[in-house]
Amino acid sequence: MSLETEIQKILNDFENTSSKQIFEILNQIKPQFQSPLISEYLQGKIQKIIDLPDEAQKKKQCKALTPYLDWYLQGL
């Protein structure tokens, strides 16, 4: 499955996607951002979410990261 297809699947079925799957996709697209600062910022956000104790909290925080998925689909 292509990265674009996986991203679209996550966006279409966000509620049934695990935070782990979202992190895997974000880590794949992170190096493709034009600015290293964006990649570093995203890594910091991902790490803070990973450190949360419960999946429900992680999913709630992951929702704020969906613009990165949208940007990737729009061609960064």
VMD Tcl script that builds the backbone (N, CA, C; Angstrom):
set m [mol new atoms 228]
animate dup $m
set s [atomselect $m all]
$s set {name element resname resid chain x y z} {
  {N N MET 1 A 0.844 -1.163 0.000}
  {CA C MET 1 A 0.000 0.000 0.000}
  {C C MET 1 A 0.898 1.237 0.000}
  {N N SER 2 A 0.561 2.210 -0.837}
  {CA C SER 2 A 1.381 3.415 -0.917}
  {C C SER 2 A 1.179 4.289 0.321}
  {N N LEU 3 A 2.120 5.155 0.551}
  {CA C LEU 3 A 2.052 6.054 1.702}
  {C C LEU 3 A 0.815 6.952 1.604}
  {N N GLU 4 A 0.534 7.434 0.397}
  {CA C GLU 4 A -0.643 8.281 0.203}
  {C C GLU 4 A -1.925 7.527 0.556}
  {N N THR 5 A -2.009 6.273 0.168}
  {CA C THR 5 A -3.183 5.455 0.466}
  {C C THR 5 A -3.317 5.236 1.964}
  {N N GLU 6 A -2.203 4.971 2.627}
  {CA C GLU 6 A -2.226 4.762 4.079}
  {C C GLU 6 A -2.676 6.027 4.805}
  {N N ILE 7 A -2.186 7.178 4.353}
  {CA C ILE 7 A -2.571 8.450 4.970}
  {C C ILE 7 A -4.066 8.697 4.770}
  {N N GLN 8 A -4.537 8.470 3.557}
  {CA C GLN 8 A -5.953 8.678 3.282}
  {C C GLN 8 A -6.818 7.758 4.142}
  {N N LYS 9 A -6.359 6.534 4.321}
  {CA C LYS 9 A -7.084 5.581 5.161}
  {C C LYS 9 A -7.161 6.078 6.605}
  {N N ILE 10 A -6.059 6.602 7.119}
  {CA C ILE 10 A -6.042 7.143 8.480}
  {C C ILE 10 A -7.006 8.318 8.599}
  {N N LEU 11 A -6.951 9.230 7.640}
  {CA C LEU 11 A -7.819 10.399 7.704}
  {C C LEU 11 A -9.295 10.023 7.588}
  {N N ASN 12 A -9.583 9.014 6.786}
  {CA C ASN 12 A -10.978 8.589 6.599}
  {C C ASN 12 A -11.517 7.787 7.772}
  {N N ASP 13 A -10.636 7.111 8.506}
  {CA C ASP 13 A -11.074 6.252 9.607}
  {C C ASP 13 A -10.215 6.511 10.848}
  {N N PHE 14 A -10.079 7.770 11.201}
  {CA C PHE 14 A -9.189 8.171 12.284}
  {C C PHE 14 A -9.537 7.491 13.598}
  {N N GLU 15 A -10.809 7.394 13.896}
  {CA C GLU 15 A -11.235 6.845 15.191}
  {C C GLU 15 A -10.834 5.378 15.374}
  {N N ASN 16 A -10.690 4.645 14.288}
  {CA C ASN 16 A -10.339 3.228 14.369}
  {C C ASN 16 A -8.866 2.960 14.055}
  {N N THR 17 A -8.071 4.010 14.025}
  {CA C THR 17 A -6.644 3.886 13.754}
  {C C THR 17 A -5.889 4.049 15.074}
  {N N SER 18 A -4.958 3.173 15.338}
  {CA C SER 18 A -4.201 3.273 16.596}
  {C C SER 18 A -3.195 4.417 16.521}
  {N N SER 19 A -2.833 4.932 17.674}
  {CA C SER 19 A -1.828 5.993 17.716}
  {C C SER 19 A -0.504 5.478 17.162}
  {N N LYS 20 A -0.227 4.206 17.392}
  {CA C LYS 20 A 1.016 3.620 16.875}
  {C C LYS 20 A 1.074 3.704 15.352}
  {N N GLN 21 A -0.039 3.414 14.683}
  {CA C GLN 21 A -0.084 3.505 13.221}
  {C C GLN 21 A 0.128 4.949 12.758}
  {N N ILE 22 A -0.476 5.876 13.479}
  {CA C ILE 22 A -0.327 7.291 13.125}
  {C C ILE 22 A 1.128 7.717 13.274}
  {N N PHE 23 A 1.776 7.306 14.371}
  {CA C PHE 23 A 3.185 7.648 14.584}
  {C C PHE 23 A 4.075 7.059 13.492}
  {N N GLU 24 A 3.779 5.827 13.076}
  {CA C GLU 24 A 4.579 5.185 12.020}
  {C C GLU 24 A 4.523 6.003 10.733}
  {N N ILE 25 A 3.337 6.456 10.367}
  {CA C ILE 25 A 3.178 7.243 9.145}
  {C C ILE 25 A 3.856 8.607 9.296}
  {N N LEU 26 A 3.652 9.258 10.428}
  {CA C LEU 26 A 4.286 10.562 10.649}
  {C C LEU 26 A 5.805 10.441 10.600}
  {N N ASN 27 A 6.355 9.372 11.147}
  {CA C ASN 27 A 7.805 9.179 11.099}
  {C C ASN 27 A 8.298 8.940 9.679}
  {N N GLN 28 A 7.457 8.374 8.828}
  {CA C GLN 28 A 7.838 8.170 7.438}
  {C C GLN 28 A 7.847 9.481 6.656}
  {N N ILE 29 A 6.920 10.380 6.964}
  {CA C ILE 29 A 6.853 11.622 6.200}
  {C C ILE 29 A 7.728 12.732 6.792}
  {N N LYS 30 A 8.104 12.595 8.044}
  {CA C LYS 30 A 8.881 13.625 8.745}
  {C C LYS 30 A 10.136 14.067 7.981}
  {N N PRO 31 A 10.931 13.157 7.425}
  {CA C PRO 31 A 12.151 13.600 6.726}
  {C C PRO 31 A 11.880 14.361 5.429}
  {N N GLN 32 A 10.651 14.322 4.952}
  {CA C GLN 32 A 10.339 14.954 3.674}
  {C C GLN 32 A 9.945 16.424 3.803}
  {N N PHE 33 A 9.804 16.920 5.019}
  {CA C PHE 33 A 9.507 18.334 5.191}
  {C C PHE 33 A 10.727 19.145 4.801}
  {N N GLN 34 A 10.488 20.289 4.176}
  {CA C GLN 34 A 11.582 21.104 3.654}
  {C C GLN 34 A 12.437 21.724 4.751}
  {N N SER 35 A 11.844 21.983 5.882}
  {CA C SER 35 A 12.586 22.610 6.970}
  {C C SER 35 A 12.902 21.593 8.055}
  {N N PRO 36 A 14.167 21.501 8.454}
  {CA C PRO 36 A 14.510 20.604 9.555}
  {C C PRO 36 A 13.816 21.001 10.858}
  {N N LEU 37 A 13.507 22.285 10.996}
  {CA C LEU 37 A 12.818 22.740 12.203}
  {C C LEU 37 A 11.426 22.119 12.318}
  {N N ILE 38 A 10.744 21.987 11.203}
  {CA C ILE 38 A 9.418 21.357 11.221}
  {C C ILE 38 A 9.545 19.905 11.639}
  {N N SER 39 A 10.523 19.216 11.081}
  {CA C SER 39 A 10.744 17.810 11.437}
  {C C SER 39 A 11.078 17.654 12.919}
  {N N GLU 40 A 11.919 18.535 13.434}
  {CA C GLU 40 A 12.285 18.478 14.847}
  {C C GLU 40 A 11.079 18.781 15.742}
  {N N TYR 41 A 10.294 19.765 15.356}
  {CA C TYR 41 A 9.100 20.124 16.119}
  {C C TYR 41 A 8.132 18.948 16.150}
  {N N LEU 42 A 7.912 18.339 14.984}
  {CA C LEU 42 A 7.011 17.195 14.902}
  {C C LEU 42 A 7.524 16.045 15.762}
  {N N GLN 43 A 8.827 15.792 15.746}
  {CA C GLN 43 A 9.386 14.725 16.565}
  {C C GLN 43 A 9.136 14.985 18.048}
  {N N GLY 44 A 9.283 16.230 18.463}
  {CA C GLY 44 A 9.020 16.584 19.850}
  {C C GLY 44 A 7.569 16.355 20.229}
  {N N LYS 45 A 6.648 16.722 19.333}
  {CA C LYS 45 A 5.221 16.506 19.587}
  {C C LYS 45 A 4.913 15.013 19.674}
  {N N ILE 46 A 5.474 14.234 18.754}
  {CA C ILE 46 A 5.245 12.787 18.760}
  {C C ILE 46 A 5.742 12.186 20.075}
  {N N GLN 47 A 6.939 12.587 20.508}
  {CA C GLN 47 A 7.500 12.027 21.732}
  {C C GLN 47 A 6.640 12.359 22.946}
  {N N LYS 48 A 6.126 13.582 23.016}
  {CA C LYS 48 A 5.265 13.953 24.139}
  {C C LYS 48 A 4.001 13.096 24.159}
  {N N ILE 49 A 3.466 12.809 22.984}
  {CA C ILE 49 A 2.251 11.987 22.915}
  {C C ILE 49 A 2.566 10.540 23.279}
  {N N ILE 50 A 3.683 10.018 22.798}
  {CA C ILE 50 A 4.085 8.645 23.119}
  {C C ILE 50 A 4.221 8.468 24.631}
  {N N ASP 51 A 4.687 9.494 25.309}
  {CA C ASP 51 A 4.894 9.432 26.753}
  {C C ASP 51 A 3.597 9.450 27.563}
  {N N LEU 52 A 2.482 9.747 26.928}
  {CA C LEU 52 A 1.202 9.750 27.650}
  {C C LEU 52 A 0.848 8.324 28.064}
  {N N PRO 53 A 0.174 8.174 29.200}
  {CA C PRO 53 A -0.063 6.835 29.743}
  {C C PRO 53 A -1.195 6.039 29.097}
  {N N ASP 54 A -2.076 6.699 28.388}
  {CA C ASP 54 A -3.274 5.979 27.957}
  {C C ASP 54 A -3.608 6.265 26.491}
  {N N GLU 55 A -4.086 5.250 25.807}
  {CA C GLU 55 A -4.367 5.329 24.370}
  {C C GLU 55 A -5.402 6.404 24.054}
  {N N ALA 56 A -6.403 6.580 24.884}
  {CA C ALA 56 A -7.433 7.594 24.622}
  {C C ALA 56 A -6.816 8.993 24.605}
  {N N GLN 57 A -5.912 9.257 25.537}
  {CA C GLN 57 A -5.226 10.549 25.560}
  {C C GLN 57 A -4.335 10.711 24.331}
  {N N LYS 58 A -3.665 9.636 23.948}
  {CA C LYS 58 A -2.798 9.684 22.770}
  {C C LYS 58 A -3.606 10.011 21.523}
  {N N LYS 59 A -4.741 9.348 21.370}
  {CA C LYS 59 A -5.579 9.585 20.188}
  {C C LYS 59 A -6.085 11.026 20.159}
  {N N LYS 60 A -6.464 11.544 21.308}
  {CA C LYS 60 A -6.949 12.920 21.382}
  {C C LYS 60 A -5.853 13.884 20.926}
  {N N GLN 61 A -4.633 13.658 21.379}
  {CA C GLN 61 A -3.509 14.514 20.990}
  {C C GLN 61 A -3.095 14.298 19.533}
  {N N CYS 62 A -3.235 13.072 19.043}
  {CA C CYS 62 A -2.896 12.778 17.641}
  {C C CYS 62 A -3.774 13.570 16.678}
  {N N LYS 63 A -4.987 13.836 17.096}
  {CA C LYS 63 A -5.919 14.585 16.243}
  {C C LYS 63 A -5.304 15.925 15.834}
  {N N ALA 64 A -4.513 16.521 16.717}
  {CA C ALA 64 A -3.869 17.798 16.424}
  {C C ALA 64 A -2.751 17.666 15.388}
  {N N LEU 65 A -2.320 16.440 15.113}
  {CA C LEU 65 A -1.234 16.222 14.150}
  {C C LEU 65 A -1.740 15.927 12.739}
  {N N THR 66 A -3.048 15.836 12.561}
  {CA C THR 66 A -3.578 15.513 11.224}
  {C C THR 66 A -3.219 16.540 10.149}
  {N N PRO 67 A -2.990 17.828 10.476}
  {CA C PRO 67 A -2.566 18.738 9.407}
  {C C PRO 67 A -1.276 18.303 8.713}
  {N N TYR 68 A -0.388 17.615 9.437}
  {CA C TYR 68 A 0.839 17.119 8.802}
  {C C TYR 68 A 0.511 16.084 7.727}
  {N N LEU 69 A -0.489 15.271 7.993}
  {CA C LEU 69 A -0.928 14.285 7.003}
  {C C LEU 69 A -1.544 14.989 5.798}
  {N N ASP 70 A -2.361 16.005 6.064}
  {CA C ASP 70 A -2.966 16.777 4.976}
  {C C ASP 70 A -1.904 17.456 4.125}
  {N N TRP 71 A -0.897 18.048 4.777}
  {CA C TRP 71 A 0.174 18.717 4.042}
  {C C TRP 71 A 0.899 17.742 3.133}
  {N N TYR 72 A 1.136 16.548 3.623}
  {CA C TYR 72 A 1.813 15.546 2.794}
  {C C TYR 72 A 0.993 15.230 1.555}
  {N N LEU 73 A -0.301 15.042 1.740}
  {CA C LEU 73 A -1.160 14.729 0.599}
  {C C LEU 73 A -1.236 15.876 -0.401}
  {N N GLN 74 A -1.061 17.091 0.079}
  {CA C GLN 74 A -1.120 18.265 -0.801}
  {C C GLN 74 A 0.230 18.569 -1.444}
  {N N GLY 75 A 1.217 17.763 -1.159}
  {CA C GLY 75 A 2.525 17.933 -1.782}
  {C C GLY 75 A 3.513 18.725 -0.958}
  {N N LEU 76 A 3.307 18.771 0.358}
  {CA C LEU 76 A 4.191 19.477 1.276}
  {C C LEU 76 A 4.349 20.899 0.801}
}
mol reanalyze $m
mol bondsrecalc $m
mol representation Tube
mol addrep $m
